[in-house]
Amino acid sequence: MVDDPTATMKPITFVALLLPLLLLAVGVPAQEEEEEEEEEGDEEDTEPPPPEGPPLQPLCNLATLYGYKCEEHPVVTKDGYKLDMYRLPPTKAPSGTTVLLNHGLFLSAEIYAIFNNSIGYQLADEGHDVWLAAARGSIHGRNHTTLNPETDDKFWDFSWQESGLYDVPAQVDYVIEKTKAKQIHYIGHSIGTTIFFLIASKVPETASKLKTVTLLAPVFYFTKYQFMFKEGSSMYTMALDTMKGFDEKKKWEAFPRSDIPKSDHQIACEDLPSMAVTYCNMGMDMSKQKVGEFMPAGTSKKNLEHLMLCIMKGKATFFDYGEEKNTKAYGQATAPEIDLKAIKNNLHVFYCESDHLAATQDVDVLLKEIKVETKHYIEDENFNHMDFIIPTSQENENNFKGVVQKIKEILTK
């Protein structure tokens, strides 16, 4: 009998697990299948790989390269973070529809504009006014009115929780002010969906400004991997030791984009426990193959820790500091819950069979607790978490096109 269920598993830390999931290594199954086909010598049936990411450059340069107009818009949150939003104006007669696209962890606005068939451009071609959101700590949110990200650890004292409380509300208000729209449409992917759940629960005035909400690979429950982090298990201990080590070494910034100057406060693959370095480097290599140097785009160490805590709990909640600090931060001993019953928006959910992060079993539980207008399930073992916003193989292109087509239909209803 084995007391620790993780003892028989390949020894990796939670970081090693997350990086393959979040840094586009979710394309592994499709890539392995392609390699098997090549080994069999069946060249005629082997489809070409997806195009490599373009050279690193400003987002608006990318848009110009593909023949689109682009605007950069600075936004300042209530707590002083300076965010750079991007606008892709409609390419034909305006539809009157305004859309805000929000990305997930480690990503940035470029994920919606990196290729000429990216979602941002396709929606602009429909006549929609497209806005790309920014997150604090990413390449487009690395400034503050008073704090210096290079020297002030307080700058990095945030997670996706603050994105929901401050970043997205500020950007929604800015877009509405600029466009004069009464309501806008929200499209979130991965942690971008978790942020919406928090907004609906805790910032209802912002949620009321969203006409429709499209959730791509929604992340709220984490039961699939919860057993790996059972209190007292080897994985649980390694995860806590990893976080403690980062704190002791004063490492605050996690995996910044390659054009950010290097500093002793940044976490890179080499800073992980030796058993995790190989997995981390594999995730980085696959990311470069898909999107060049644009990703990862940076976040805080605390964001990683918050996700770890959510996996341990089995669901998304506010950051759990422990009873004493929770009381100081929240006025209660436990981390506040996110109330799904508070959602009043028109929801459209997209999920798939082989998602390693937004696992089918977890999304099914979520769907029992929220009321949705439409749900779309992709039953394809090769289609995964990132394929909803950027197909990681040629064979996933058709399903990606189907997702975009359904989004277009949602926005025109």
DRENDO-261905 format. One record per residue (C-alpha): residue number from 0; chain; x negated, y, z negated. Coordinates in steps of 0.2 Angstrom, whole numbers, plus 2048, in hexadecimal, padded with zeros to 3 digits. Layout:
BEGIN
+-----+--------+-----+-----+-----+
| num | chaine |   u |   v |   w |
+-----+--------+-----+-----+-----+
| NUM |      A |   X |   Y |   Z |
...
+-----+--------+-----+-----+-----+
//
This chain:
BEGIN
+-----+--------+-----+-----+-----+
| num | chaine |   u |   v |   w |
+-----+--------+-----+-----+-----+
|   0 |      A | 800 | 800 | 800 |
|   1 |      A | 7F9 | 811 | 805 |
|   2 |      A | 7FE | 81F | 7F9 |
|   3 |      A | 7F8 | 82D | 805 |
|   4 |      A | 800 | 82B | 816 |
|   5 |      A | 7F3 | 837 | 81E |
|   6 |      A | 7E4 | 82C | 818 |
|   7 |      A | 7E6 | 820 | 827 |
|   8 |      A | 7E8 | 82E | 833 |
|   9 |      A | 7DA | 836 | 83D |
|  10 |      A | 7D3 | 843 | 830 |
|  11 |      A | 7D6 | 854 | 837 |
|  12 |      A | 7DB | 864 | 82D |
|  13 |      A | 7EB | 86E | 830 |
|  14 |      A | 7E1 | 87A | 83B |
|  15 |      A | 7DC | 86C | 846 |
|  16 |      A | 7EE | 866 | 848 |
|  17 |      A | 7F4 | 878 | 84C |
|  18 |      A | 7E8 | 87D | 859 |
|  19 |      A | 7EB | 86F | 865 |
|  20 |      A | 7FE | 873 | 863 |
|  21 |      A | 7FC | 886 | 864 |
|  22 |      A | 7ED | 889 | 870 |
|  23 |      A | 7F5 | 881 | 87F |
|  24 |      A | 7EE | 870 | 87B |
|  25 |      A | 801 | 86B | 87C |
|  26 |      A | 7FD | 868 | 88F |
|  27 |      A | 7F2 | 858 | 88A |
|  28 |      A | 7FF | 84B | 88E |
|  29 |      A | 801 | 851 | 8A0 |
|  30 |      A | 7EF | 854 | 8A2 |
|  31 |      A | 7EB | 842 | 89D |
|  32 |      A | 7F8 | 83B | 8A9 |
|  33 |      A | 7F0 | 845 | 8B7 |
|  34 |      A | 7DF | 83E | 8B2 |
|  35 |      A | 7E6 | 82C | 8B2 |
|  36 |      A | 7EC | 82F | 8C4 |
|  37 |      A | 7DB | 835 | 8CA |
|  38 |      A | 7D3 | 825 | 8C2 |
|  39 |      A | 7DF | 81B | 8CC |
|  40 |      A | 7DA | 824 | 8DC |
|  41 |      A | 7EB | 829 | 8E1 |
|  42 |      A | 7E6 | 83A | 8E8 |
|  43 |      A | 7F6 | 83D | 8F2 |
|  44 |      A | 802 | 83C | 8E3 |
|  45 |      A | 7F6 | 846 | 8D7 |
|  46 |      A | 7FD | 858 | 8D6 |
|  47 |      A | 7F1 | 867 | 8D6 |
|  48 |      A | 7EE | 86E | 8C5 |
|  49 |      A | 7F6 | 87F | 8C0 |
|  50 |      A | 7EC | 88F | 8C5 |
|  51 |      A | 7DF | 894 | 8B9 |
|  52 |      A | 7E1 | 8A4 | 8AF |
|  53 |      A | 7DC | 8B5 | 8B7 |
|  54 |      A | 7CC | 8BE | 8B0 |
|  55 |      A | 7CF | 8C7 | 8A0 |
|  56 |      A | 7D6 | 8D9 | 8A3 |
|  57 |      A | 7E3 | 8E5 | 89C |
|  58 |      A | 7F5 | 8DF | 89E |
|  59 |      A | 7FA | 8ED | 8A9 |
|  60 |      A | 7EC | 8E9 | 8B5 |
|  61 |      A | 7F3 | 8D8 | 8B6 |
|  62 |      A | 804 | 8DF | 8BB |
|  63 |      A | 7FC | 8EA | 8C8 |
|  64 |      A | 7F3 | 8DB | 8CF |
|  65 |      A | 803 | 8D3 | 8D2 |
|  66 |      A | 80C | 8E2 | 8D9 |
|  67 |      A | 816 | 8E7 | 8C9 |
|  68 |      A | 817 | 8F7 | 8C0 |
|  69 |      A | 812 | 8F7 | 8AE |
|  70 |      A | 812 | 903 | 89F |
|  71 |      A | 80A | 903 | 88E |
|  72 |      A | 813 | 909 | 87F |
|  73 |      A | 80C | 90C | 86E |
|  74 |      A | 817 | 908 | 85F |
|  75 |      A | 814 | 90B | 84D |
|  76 |      A | 81C | 900 | 83F |
|  77 |      A | 823 | 906 | 82F |
|  78 |      A | 813 | 8FF | 826 |
|  79 |      A | 807 | 907 | 832 |
|  80 |      A | 802 | 8FA | 83F |
|  81 |      A | 7FF | 900 | 850 |
|  82 |      A | 806 | 8F5 | 85E |
|  83 |      A | 805 | 8F6 | 871 |
|  84 |      A | 814 | 8F1 | 87A |
|  85 |      A | 815 | 8EF | 88C |
|  86 |      A | 824 | 8F3 | 898 |
|  87 |      A | 827 | 8EB | 8A9 |
|  88 |      A | 834 | 8F6 | 8B2 |
|  89 |      A | 840 | 8EE | 8BE |
|  90 |      A | 83A | 8EB | 8CF |
|  91 |      A | 84C | 8EE | 8D7 |
|  92 |      A | 85C | 8F7 | 8D3 |
|  93 |      A | 85D | 8F6 | 8C0 |
|  94 |      A | 868 | 8E9 | 8B9 |
|  95 |      A | 86B | 8F3 | 8A9 |
|  96 |      A | 864 | 8E4 | 89F |
|  97 |      A | 856 | 8E7 | 893 |
|  98 |      A | 84B | 8D9 | 88D |
|  99 |      A | 83E | 8D7 | 87F |
| 100 |      A | 833 | 8C8 | 880 |
| 101 |      A | 82A | 8C2 | 870 |
| 102 |      A | 81C | 8B6 | 870 |
| 103 |      A | 815 | 8A9 | 864 |
| 104 |      A | 806 | 8A6 | 858 |
| 105 |      A | 7F5 | 8A9 | 860 |
| 106 |      A | 7FD | 8B0 | 870 |
| 107 |      A | 800 | 8C2 | 876 |
| 108 |      A | 80B | 8CB | 883 |
| 109 |      A | 800 | 8C5 | 891 |
| 110 |      A | 808 | 8B3 | 890 |
| 111 |      A | 817 | 8BB | 898 |
| 112 |      A | 80D | 8C4 | 8A6 |
| 113 |      A | 7FD | 8B9 | 8A9 |
| 114 |      A | 803 | 8B2 | 8BA |
| 115 |      A | 80D | 8B9 | 8C8 |
| 116 |      A | 81C | 8AE | 8C4 |
| 117 |      A | 81B | 8B1 | 8B1 |
| 118 |      A | 82C | 8B4 | 8A9 |
| 119 |      A | 829 | 8C7 | 8A7 |
| 120 |      A | 827 | 8CA | 8B9 |
| 121 |      A | 836 | 8BE | 8BE |
| 122 |      A | 842 | 8C8 | 8B3 |
| 123 |      A | 83C | 8D8 | 8B9 |
| 124 |      A | 83F | 8D2 | 8CB |
| 125 |      A | 851 | 8CF | 8C5 |
| 126 |      A | 853 | 8E2 | 8C1 |
| 127 |      A | 850 | 8E0 | 8AF |
| 128 |      A | 847 | 8EC | 8A4 |
| 129 |      A | 839 | 8E1 | 89C |
| 130 |      A | 830 | 8E5 | 88C |
| 131 |      A | 822 | 8DA | 885 |
| 132 |      A | 820 | 8DA | 872 |
| 133 |      A | 810 | 8DB | 868 |
| 134 |      A | 80C | 8D3 | 857 |
| 135 |      A | 800 | 8DA | 84A |
| 136 |      A | 7EF | 8D3 | 84A |
| 137 |      A | 7F0 | 8CE | 85C |
| 138 |      A | 7E6 | 8D6 | 86A |
| 139 |      A | 7F4 | 8E3 | 86B |
| 140 |      A | 7F7 | 8E6 | 859 |
| 141 |      A | 7E5 | 8E8 | 852 |
| 142 |      A | 7E7 | 8FA | 84C |
| 143 |      A | 7EE | 903 | 83D |
| 144 |      A | 7F1 | 915 | 837 |
| 145 |      A | 7E6 | 913 | 828 |
| 146 |      A | 7DE | 901 | 828 |
| 147 |      A | 7CF | 8FB | 831 |
| 148 |      A | 7D1 | 8E9 | 838 |
| 149 |      A | 7BE | 8E8 | 838 |
| 150 |      A | 7BB | 8EC | 825 |
| 151 |      A | 7CC | 8EC | 81C |
| 152 |      A | 7D3 | 8DB | 817 |
| 153 |      A | 7E4 | 8E3 | 813 |
| 154 |      A | 7E6 | 8E5 | 826 |
| 155 |      A | 7E7 | 8D2 | 827 |
| 156 |      A | 7F3 | 8D0 | 819 |
| 157 |      A | 801 | 8CA | 824 |
| 158 |      A | 80A | 8BC | 82D |
| 159 |      A | 818 | 8BA | 839 |
| 160 |      A | 823 | 8BF | 82A |
| 161 |      A | 81D | 8D1 | 82C |
| 162 |      A | 820 | 8D0 | 83F |
| 163 |      A | 832 | 8CC | 83B |
| 164 |      A | 834 | 8DA | 82E |
| 165 |      A | 82A | 8E7 | 837 |
| 166 |      A | 823 | 8E4 | 848 |
| 167 |      A | 832 | 8DE | 852 |
| 168 |      A | 83F | 8EA | 849 |
| 169 |      A | 833 | 8F9 | 84E |
| 170 |      A | 832 | 8F3 | 860 |
| 171 |      A | 844 | 8F0 | 862 |
| 172 |      A | 848 | 901 | 85C |
| 173 |      A | 83B | 909 | 867 |
| 174 |      A | 842 | 8FF | 877 |
| 175 |      A | 853 | 905 | 873 |
| 176 |      A | 84E | 917 | 870 |
| 177 |      A | 844 | 917 | 881 |
| 178 |      A | 851 | 90E | 88B |
| 179 |      A | 861 | 915 | 883 |
| 180 |      A | 868 | 903 | 883 |
| 181 |      A | 875 | 8FF | 876 |
| 182 |      A | 86E | 8ED | 874 |
| 183 |      A | 860 | 8E4 | 87B |
| 184 |      A | 85C | 8D1 | 87F |
| 185 |      A | 84F | 8C8 | 875 |
| 186 |      A | 845 | 8B9 | 87B |
| 187 |      A | 83A | 8B0 | 86F |
| 188 |      A | 82E | 8A2 | 870 |
| 189 |      A | 828 | 897 | 862 |
| 190 |      A | 824 | 8A2 | 853 |
| 191 |      A | 82D | 8B0 | 85D |
| 192 |      A | 83C | 8A6 | 859 |
| 193 |      A | 838 | 8A4 | 846 |
| 194 |      A | 836 | 8B7 | 846 |
| 195 |      A | 848 | 8B9 | 84C |
| 196 |      A | 84F | 8AD | 83F |
| 197 |      A | 847 | 8B8 | 832 |
| 198 |      A | 84D | 8C8 | 83A |
| 199 |      A | 85F | 8C1 | 83B |
| 200 |      A | 85E | 8BD | 828 |
| 201 |      A | 855 | 8CC | 821 |
| 202 |      A | 856 | 8DA | 82E |
| 203 |      A | 868 | 8D9 | 834 |
| 204 |      A | 868 | 8EB | 83B |
| 205 |      A | 85B | 8E5 | 847 |
| 206 |      A | 864 | 8D5 | 84B |
| 207 |      A | 873 | 8DF | 84F |
| 208 |      A | 86A | 8E7 | 85D |
| 209 |      A | 867 | 8D7 | 867 |
| 210 |      A | 874 | 8D3 | 873 |
| 211 |      A | 86E | 8C1 | 877 |
| 212 |      A | 860 | 8B7 | 86F |
| 213 |      A | 857 | 8AA | 879 |
| 214 |      A | 84D | 89E | 86F |
| 215 |      A | 83F | 894 | 878 |
| 216 |      A | 838 | 885 | 86E |
| 217 |      A | 840 | 88C | 85E |
| 218 |      A | 835 | 889 | 84E |
| 219 |      A | 83E | 888 | 83D |
| 220 |      A | 83D | 877 | 836 |
| 221 |      A | 82C | 86D | 835 |
| 222 |      A | 832 | 85C | 82E |
| 223 |      A | 828 | 852 | 83C |
| 224 |      A | 817 | 857 | 834 |
| 225 |      A | 81D | 85A | 822 |
| 226 |      A | 817 | 849 | 81C |
| 227 |      A | 805 | 84D | 821 |
| 228 |      A | 805 | 85B | 814 |
| 229 |      A | 80D | 852 | 805 |
| 230 |      A | 806 | 85A | 7F5 |
| 231 |      A | 7F7 | 850 | 7F0 |
| 232 |      A | 7F3 | 848 | 801 |
| 233 |      A | 7E2 | 84A | 809 |
| 234 |      A | 7E9 | 855 | 816 |
| 235 |      A | 7F1 | 860 | 809 |
| 236 |      A | 7E1 | 862 | 800 |
| 237 |      A | 7D7 | 865 | 80F |
| 238 |      A | 7E3 | 873 | 815 |
| 239 |      A | 7E2 | 87C | 804 |
| 240 |      A | 7CF | 87A | 804 |
| 241 |      A | 7CE | 881 | 815 |
| 242 |      A | 7D8 | 891 | 811 |
| 243 |      A | 7CE | 893 | 800 |
| 244 |      A | 7BE | 892 | 80A |
| 245 |      A | 7C4 | 8A0 | 816 |
| 246 |      A | 7C9 | 8AB | 807 |
| 247 |      A | 7B8 | 8A8 | 7FF |
| 248 |      A | 7AF | 8AD | 80F |
| 249 |      A | 7BA | 8BC | 812 |
| 250 |      A | 7C0 | 8B6 | 822 |
| 251 |      A | 7D0 | 8BF | 827 |
| 252 |      A | 7D2 | 8BE | 83A |
| 253 |      A | 7D6 | 8AE | 843 |
| 254 |      A | 7D1 | 8AA | 854 |
| 255 |      A | 7D0 | 8BC | 85C |
| 256 |      A | 7D0 | 8BE | 86F |
| 257 |      A | 7BF | 8BC | 877 |
| 258 |      A | 7BD | 8CF | 87A |
| 259 |      A | 7BE | 8D4 | 868 |
| 260 |      A | 7AD | 8D7 | 860 |
| 261 |      A | 7A7 | 8C9 | 855 |
| 262 |      A | 7A6 | 8CB | 842 |
| 263 |      A | 7A3 | 8C1 | 832 |
| 264 |      A | 7B6 | 8C3 | 82E |
| 265 |      A | 7BC | 8B8 | 83D |
| 266 |      A | 7C1 | 8A6 | 83D |
| 267 |      A | 7BA | 89C | 84C |
| 268 |      A | 7B9 | 889 | 84F |
| 269 |      A | 7A8 | 888 | 847 |
| 270 |      A | 7AF | 88E | 837 |
| 271 |      A | 7BB | 87F | 835 |
| 272 |      A | 7B6 | 86F | 82C |
| 273 |      A | 7AB | 864 | 837 |
| 274 |      A | 7B9 | 858 | 83B |
| 275 |      A | 7C4 | 865 | 842 |
| 276 |      A | 7B7 | 86E | 84D |
| 277 |      A | 7B9 | 862 | 85C |
| 278 |      A | 7CC | 864 | 85C |
| 279 |      A | 7CB | 877 | 85B |
| 280 |      A | 7BE | 878 | 869 |
| 281 |      A | 7C9 | 86C | 874 |
| 282 |      A | 7D8 | 878 | 871 |
| 283 |      A | 7CD | 887 | 876 |
| 284 |      A | 7C7 | 87F | 886 |
| 285 |      A | 7D8 | 87A | 88B |
| 286 |      A | 7DF | 88B | 888 |
| 287 |      A | 7D1 | 893 | 893 |
| 288 |      A | 7D6 | 886 | 8A1 |
| 289 |      A | 7E8 | 88C | 8A0 |
| 290 |      A | 7E7 | 89F | 89C |
| 291 |      A | 7D5 | 8A4 | 89D |
| 292 |      A | 7CE | 8AF | 890 |
| 293 |      A | 7DF | 8B7 | 88B |
| 294 |      A | 7E3 | 8AA | 87E |
| 295 |      A | 7E1 | 8A8 | 86F |
| 296 |      A | 7E5 | 8BB | 86C |
| 297 |      A | 7E2 | 8BB | 859 |
| 298 |      A | 7EC | 8BB | 849 |
| 299 |      A | 7E9 | 8BB | 836 |
| 300 |      A | 7E3 | 8AD | 82C |
| 301 |      A | 7F2 | 8B0 | 821 |
| 302 |      A | 7FD | 8AC | 830 |
| 303 |      A | 7F5 | 89A | 831 |
| 304 |      A | 7F7 | 898 | 81F |
| 305 |      A | 80A | 89D | 820 |
| 306 |      A | 80D | 890 | 82E |
| 307 |      A | 804 | 883 | 823 |
| 308 |      A | 80F | 887 | 814 |
| 309 |      A | 81F | 886 | 820 |
| 310 |      A | 819 | 875 | 825 |
| 311 |      A | 817 | 86F | 813 |
| 312 |      A | 828 | 876 | 80F |
| 313 |      A | 830 | 86E | 81F |
| 314 |      A | 837 | 87F | 824 |
| 315 |      A | 834 | 891 | 827 |
| 316 |      A | 835 | 89C | 817 |
| 317 |      A | 82D | 8AC | 812 |
| 318 |      A | 81B | 8AA | 80C |
| 319 |      A | 819 | 8A1 | 7FC |
| 320 |      A | 80D | 8A9 | 7F1 |
| 321 |      A | 811 | 89E | 7E1 |
| 322 |      A | 81D | 8A3 | 7D3 |
| 323 |      A | 813 | 8B1 | 7CC |
| 324 |      A | 80F | 8BA | 7DC |
| 325 |      A | 820 | 8B6 | 7E3 |
| 326 |      A | 828 | 8BF | 7D5 |
| 327 |      A | 81D | 8CE | 7D8 |
| 328 |      A | 81F | 8CE | 7EB |
| 329 |      A | 832 | 8C9 | 7EC |
| 330 |      A | 839 | 8CB | 7DB |
| 331 |      A | 83C | 8B9 | 7D9 |
| 332 |      A | 832 | 8A9 | 7D5 |
| 333 |      A | 835 | 8A0 | 7E6 |
| 334 |      A | 831 | 8A6 | 7F8 |
| 335 |      A | 841 | 8AD | 7FF |
| 336 |      A | 84B | 8A2 | 80B |
| 337 |      A | 850 | 8A6 | 81D |
| 338 |      A | 863 | 8A5 | 81E |
| 339 |      A | 868 | 89E | 82F |
| 340 |      A | 87A | 8A1 | 82B |
| 341 |      A | 877 | 8B3 | 82C |
| 342 |      A | 874 | 8B2 | 83F |
| 343 |      A | 882 | 8BA | 849 |
| 344 |      A | 879 | 8BB | 85A |
| 345 |      A | 87D | 8B3 | 86A |
| 346 |      A | 870 | 8A5 | 86A |
| 347 |      A | 869 | 89B | 878 |
| 348 |      A | 85D | 88D | 874 |
| 349 |      A | 850 | 884 | 87F |
| 350 |      A | 847 | 875 | 878 |
| 351 |      A | 83F | 865 | 87F |
| 352 |      A | 83B | 853 | 87C |
| 353 |      A | 828 | 853 | 879 |
| 354 |      A | 825 | 863 | 86F |
| 355 |      A | 818 | 860 | 862 |
| 356 |      A | 81C | 870 | 858 |
| 357 |      A | 82F | 873 | 85B |
| 358 |      A | 833 | 860 | 859 |
| 359 |      A | 843 | 85A | 860 |
| 360 |      A | 848 | 853 | 84F |
| 361 |      A | 846 | 864 | 847 |
| 362 |      A | 84F | 86E | 854 |
| 363 |      A | 85D | 862 | 853 |
| 364 |      A | 85F | 866 | 840 |
| 365 |      A | 85D | 878 | 844 |
| 366 |      A | 86B | 877 | 851 |
| 367 |      A | 877 | 870 | 844 |
| 368 |      A | 875 | 880 | 83A |
| 369 |      A | 876 | 88D | 847 |
| 370 |      A | 884 | 891 | 853 |
| 371 |      A | 87D | 892 | 865 |
| 372 |      A | 885 | 898 | 875 |
| 373 |      A | 87B | 88C | 880 |
| 374 |      A | 86D | 87F | 87D |
| 375 |      A | 861 | 878 | 88A |
| 376 |      A | 857 | 868 | 887 |
| 377 |      A | 849 | 862 | 892 |
| 378 |      A | 847 | 850 | 892 |
| 379 |      A | 836 | 84E | 899 |
| 380 |      A | 827 | 846 | 890 |
| 381 |      A | 81B | 852 | 899 |
| 382 |      A | 824 | 862 | 895 |
| 383 |      A | 81E | 86A | 885 |
| 384 |      A | 81D | 879 | 879 |
| 385 |      A | 814 | 885 | 885 |
| 386 |      A | 81D | 880 | 895 |
| 387 |      A | 82C | 88B | 891 |
| 388 |      A | 822 | 89A | 894 |
| 389 |      A | 813 | 894 | 89F |
| 390 |      A | 813 | 883 | 8A7 |
| 391 |      A | 803 | 879 | 8A2 |
| 392 |      A | 804 | 86E | 8B1 |
| 393 |      A | 80A | 86E | 8C3 |
| 394 |      A | 817 | 861 | 8BF |
| 395 |      A | 81F | 86C | 8B1 |
| 396 |      A | 822 | 87A | 8BE |
| 397 |      A | 833 | 874 | 8C2 |
| 398 |      A | 839 | 873 | 8B0 |
| 399 |      A | 832 | 884 | 8AD |
| 400 |      A | 83B | 88B | 8BC |
| 401 |      A | 84B | 884 | 8B5 |
| 402 |      A | 848 | 88C | 8A4 |
| 403 |      A | 845 | 89D | 8AD |
| 404 |      A | 855 | 89B | 8B8 |
| 405 |      A | 85F | 898 | 8A8 |
| 406 |      A | 858 | 8A7 | 89F |
| 407 |      A | 85D | 8B1 | 8AE |
| 408 |      A | 86F | 8AB | 8AD |
| 409 |      A | 870 | 8AF | 89B |
| 410 |      A | 86A | 8C1 | 89E |
| 411 |      A | 877 | 8C4 | 8AB |
| 412 |      A | 886 | 8BD | 8A2 |
+-----+--------+-----+-----+-----+
//
